[in-house]
Amino acid sequence: MADLVHHRVVVISTGDEIITGQLIDTNSAYIADGCVRAGILPVEHRSIPDELSALVDAFRAAASRAPLVIISGGLGPTDGDLTRQALAEVLSEELVIDGAARAAISDILVRRGRPMTARQERQALRPRSATCLPNQLGTAPGLHARASINGAAVDFFCLPGPPGELRPMFEREVEPRLRPPPGTSIITRLLHIVGVAEADCVSRLGDLTRRDGSPLVGITASGGILTVRIRCEGAFSREAANALVDQAESRARAELGDHLFASGDGPGARRLVQTLLGLLKESGQTLAVVESCTGGMLGQFITDIPGSSAAFLGGYQTYANTMKESLGVDPADLRTFGAVSPQVARGMAEAGLVRSGADWCLAVTGIAGPEGGTDTKPVGTVHIGLARRSAPTHTRRFLFTGDRQDVRARSCVSAMAMLYFALRHHPIAEPRLLWQVG
Amino acid sequence: MADLVHHRVVVISTGDEIITGQLIDTNSAYIADGCVRAGILPVEHRSIPDELSALVDAFRAAASRAPLVIISGGLGPTDGDLTRQALAEVLSEELVIDGAARAAISDILVRRGRPMTARQERQALRPRSATCLPNQLGTAPGLHARASINGAAVDFFCLPGPPGELRPMFEREVEPRLRPPPGTSIITRLLHIVGVAEADCVSRLGDLTRRDGSPLVGITASGGILTVRIRCEGAFSREAANALVDQAESRARAELGDHLFASGDGPGARRLVQTLLGLLKESGQTLAVVESCTGGMLGQFITDIPGSSAAFLGGYQTYANTMKESLGVDPADLRTFGAVSPQVARGMAEAGLVRSGADWCLAVTGIAGPEGGTDTKPVGTVHIGLARRSAPTHTRRFLFTGDRQDVRARSCVSAMAMLYFALRHHPIAEPRLLWQVG
């Protein structure tokens, strides 16, 4: 069959747990984003229950809308996993055992010390003309099949539901097989910004944010970080599109200075950690943390980045006051001012600095809620301390909005922002951050 | 028009940011979950770009599949907000200004010190026969319209995209208008299971998992925890449906014993933490953690639960070896066996127990990757130690699959599972857990 141009894609997720709202579908966004990067425009996402007829109808309907259909889920060993059967029906083919896939499954099971059962073997079934896509990280292989539906050729890719298995399979097996239309490009670039309010950012960017502009510039605020999205799409060469995006980026940089801490993909908070780790490594400095209300979240954010060990020593989860005292926080401060106070934030940061031997120490103590708020210290009150060798310790008070999860995540981002501007050699108290009240 | 029975619902989200994968759609899961709770079965989710014809087609197609269609997004003031126009086209009605909605918008703008523009006023437009749904938290009102499409009556609800505005509007304005079929019920219950492989769980549950069974039982595996979904739907009273679900649950409990650690809503890992904290509080015991490769994630999991301070003291992020030594791990063990070894996991757990004064201490040390693997210690190798007052320390070796994030999350769940079975008084080395190799 002649090679096929993928000018559009339909993204399908399967599973009763998604349809009934018990699980949020993150795979479709990941797949759609990957297709857009490749220059293929998604026209629809659909989520379908674990019912053979519903899956078959959805696969056929998708094939009538786009020459590329990417499906997640339904490849596991249970009776509810029906993607293989549905694809076979759409292809009007029987299912056959794929020898290599069967061997790969049995290898994994052997490594896990588990037997190969008929149920497990089922995962090696594929429609006769389909190709199994190796799964480096789980038992269920993916599938690729080229179908001809009402005379139109369509590529179907079926990927496992667990994101940890789907993502590497998409990169290794699907991306190389994508065929975007030649001569058109979609380029998207993200700029990550901290320490500026959204309205201020909009006015600094001026006419860059006009809705009818090209490239199109959009702003998303999330947890104290602004992400500016520059998107250029149309009949450009990749080079021309990139040049337009570069122009917009340098204009934004000129307006935003150090507030623009990173450019490129990924969540803003993750990019902020990467920037911090880069600045620390450049200057050969190290960081430790002391966490009360965040209970380990700040350390988790940091160590989520491979190679963080080059600058991050570790820290202390001083959740109980006894843990704060045994770290070296003055019991008198805890008695007099309470655990949620600038004095204790300072004590935590300084004790952590000494104990860890790090060059910098961030300490977070606050009330994440929903319980524990008072008139003088309402839920969302958080004190963050930043201690540095041979320099006075700096603390700030925040009043974060949102639920427990929001307060904790915003505490981590604000702590990292304090360190970021310090490493950028800004005056220690500047700039004032979102939600900061003291 | 006679009142309408909502036996099925189609959930639609709109927006280029969703279609292109720049934003994950959380609204559809929220809406679907609310409908299931009310006894209405979702049959499909669709995400549609900001294009009038695509929206009109999707609304019509949805109406042919269900008497209830709930749409999120596209109600704002920008040119990309087309839900109103699409609904008007489906109804074959003109758009008219809703006086009350206009007044509410201008009140909000006055409070924000901003002028009422033509753009803002657009949000007060509704199809002539539609009702505006008040928005307590934003300018864009929702819409409700009753349509008759090919002779079938359909209720359309249009809600604003921002979850903070959508959720209260769904509760206040949509839920009271939902009409599940009388005399029929949908009851869904989740059972959370650990320490059993998916295939083993399926065979233990036997014919409970038959696709044609009632109640319908489905299984989702996520990060070492299995969630069994029992769903009973049909012409039952709520009581009868509940009784059938109870029966299925007790059969599952009989087959799975202590492996079934929680029943009810919420992610499995979160429910495991809640179960652990409950068992610790009952017995008046406390927990501390020592984290190397998880870098704080285990503490974050635990402190994500309000009130965890009653049993969780805190812990140590001994990411660097210097931090392990200063906690009290024997430097000789680090030199001889390396940081990723049963000896160091044991040393971390025992040092953490002594330092914190807790009754239990969990320690995690491993190679989360992607770098740092060796032939003898490949990426995914993790040693977990469980120390207890006046009892020998127990360690296990795991070889986790997945990416860095998966390895870390699975390490946390496995550590919690070890403690869970210990608190349930199982022999310390039992049961063998998923991914355990020693």
Chai-1 contact restraints between the chains, C-beta under 6 A:
chainA,res_idxA,chainB,res_idxB,connection_type,confidence,min_distance_angstrom,max_distance_angstrom,comment,restraint_id
A,D16,B,G218,contact,1.0,0.0,6.0,A-B,restraint_1
A,E17,B,T220,contact,1.0,0.0,6.0,A-B,restraint_2
A,I19,B,P42,contact,1.0,0.0,6.0,A-B,restraint_3
A,T20,B,A32,contact,1.0,0.0,6.0,A-B,restraint_4
A,T20,B,V36,contact,1.0,0.0,6.0,A-B,restraint_5
A,G21,B,A29,contact,1.0,0.0,6.0,A-B,restraint_6
A,G21,B,A32,contact,1.0,0.0,6.0,A-B,restraint_7
A,G21,B,D33,contact,1.0,0.0,6.0,A-B,restraint_8
A,I24,B,T26,contact,1.0,0.0,6.0,A-B,restraint_9
A,I24,B,A29,contact,1.0,0.0,6.0,A-B,restraint_10
A,T26,B,I24,contact,1.0,0.0,6.0,A-B,restraint_11
A,A29,B,G21,contact,1.0,0.0,6.0,A-B,restraint_12
A,A29,B,I24,contact,1.0,0.0,6.0,A-B,restraint_13
A,A32,B,T20,contact,1.0,0.0,6.0,A-B,restraint_14
A,A32,B,G21,contact,1.0,0.0,6.0,A-B,restraint_15
A,D33,B,G21,contact,1.0,0.0,6.0,A-B,restraint_16
A,V36,B,T20,contact,1.0,0.0,6.0,A-B,restraint_17
A,P42,B,I19,contact,1.0,0.0,6.0,A-B,restraint_18
A,H45,B,S47,contact,1.0,0.0,6.0,A-B,restraint_19
A,R46,B,R46,contact,1.0,0.0,6.0,A-B,restraint_20
A,S47,B,H45,contact,1.0,0.0,6.0,A-B,restraint_21
A,P77,B,A199,contact,1.0,0.0,6.0,A-B,restraint_22
A,T78,B,V202,contact,1.0,0.0,6.0,A-B,restraint_23
A,T78,B,I219,contact,1.0,0.0,6.0,A-B,restraint_24
A,D79,B,T209,contact,1.0,0.0,6.0,A-B,restraint_25
A,D79,B,R211,contact,1.0,0.0,6.0,A-B,restraint_26
A,G80,B,G218,contact,1.0,0.0,6.0,A-B,restraint_27
A,R114,B,A197,contact,1.0,0.0,6.0,A-B,restraint_28
A,T117,B,A199,contact,1.0,0.0,6.0,A-B,restraint_29
A,R119,B,A199,contact,1.0,0.0,6.0,A-B,restraint_30
A,Q120,B,A199,contact,1.0,0.0,6.0,A-B,restraint_31
A,L137,B,T401,contact,1.0,0.0,6.0,A-B,restraint_32
A,L137,B,G402,contact,1.0,0.0,6.0,A-B,restraint_33
A,G164,B,G402,contact,1.0,0.0,6.0,A-B,restraint_34
A,G164,B,D403,contact,1.0,0.0,6.0,A-B,restraint_35
A,G164,B,D406,contact,1.0,0.0,6.0,A-B,restraint_36
A,G295,B,G299,contact,1.0,0.0,6.0,A-B,restraint_37
A,G295,B,Q300,contact,1.0,0.0,6.0,A-B,restraint_38
A,G295,B,T303,contact,1.0,0.0,6.0,A-B,restraint_39
A,G296,B,G296,contact,1.0,0.0,6.0,A-B,restraint_40
A,G296,B,G299,contact,1.0,0.0,6.0,A-B,restraint_41
A,G296,B,Q300,contact,1.0,0.0,6.0,A-B,restraint_42
A,M297,B,Q300,contact,1.0,0.0,6.0,A-B,restraint_43
A,G299,B,G295,contact,1.0,0.0,6.0,A-B,restraint_44
A,G299,B,G296,contact,1.0,0.0,6.0,A-B,restraint_45
A,G299,B,Q317,contact,1.0,0.0,6.0,A-B,restraint_46
A,Q300,B,G295,contact,1.0,0.0,6.0,A-B,restraint_47
A,Q300,B,G296,contact,1.0,0.0,6.0,A-B,restraint_48
A,Q300,B,M297,contact,1.0,0.0,6.0,A-B,restraint_49
A,Q300,B,Q300,contact,1.0,0.0,6.0,A-B,restraint_50
A,T303,B,G295,contact,1.0,0.0,6.0,A-B,restraint_51
A,P306,B,P370,contact,1.0,0.0,6.0,A-B,restraint_52
A,P306,B,E371,contact,1.0,0.0,6.0,A-B,restraint_53
A,S309,B,Y319,contact,1.0,0.0,6.0,A-B,restraint_54
A,F312,B,Y319,contact,1.0,0.0,6.0,A-B,restraint_55
A,L313,B,A320,contact,1.0,0.0,6.0,A-B,restraint_56
A,L313,B,M323,contact,1.0,0.0,6.0,A-B,restraint_57
A,G314,B,Q317,contact,1.0,0.0,6.0,A-B,restraint_58
A,G314,B,T318,contact,1.0,0.0,6.0,A-B,restraint_59
A,G314,B,Y319,contact,1.0,0.0,6.0,A-B,restraint_60
A,G314,B,A320,contact,1.0,0.0,6.0,A-B,restraint_61
A,G314,B,M323,contact,1.0,0.0,6.0,A-B,restraint_62
A,G315,B,Q317,contact,1.0,0.0,6.0,A-B,restraint_63
A,Y316,B,Y316,contact,1.0,0.0,6.0,A-B,restraint_64
A,Q317,B,G299,contact,1.0,0.0,6.0,A-B,restraint_65
A,Q317,B,G314,contact,1.0,0.0,6.0,A-B,restraint_66
A,Q317,B,G315,contact,1.0,0.0,6.0,A-B,restraint_67
A,T318,B,G314,contact,1.0,0.0,6.0,A-B,restraint_68
A,Y319,B,F312,contact,1.0,0.0,6.0,A-B,restraint_69
A,Y319,B,G314,contact,1.0,0.0,6.0,A-B,restraint_70
A,A320,B,L313,contact,1.0,0.0,6.0,A-B,restraint_71
A,A320,B,G314,contact,1.0,0.0,6.0,A-B,restraint_72
A,M323,B,L313,contact,1.0,0.0,6.0,A-B,restraint_73
A,M323,B,G314,contact,1.0,0.0,6.0,A-B,restraint_74
A,P370,B,P306,contact,1.0,0.0,6.0,A-B,restraint_75
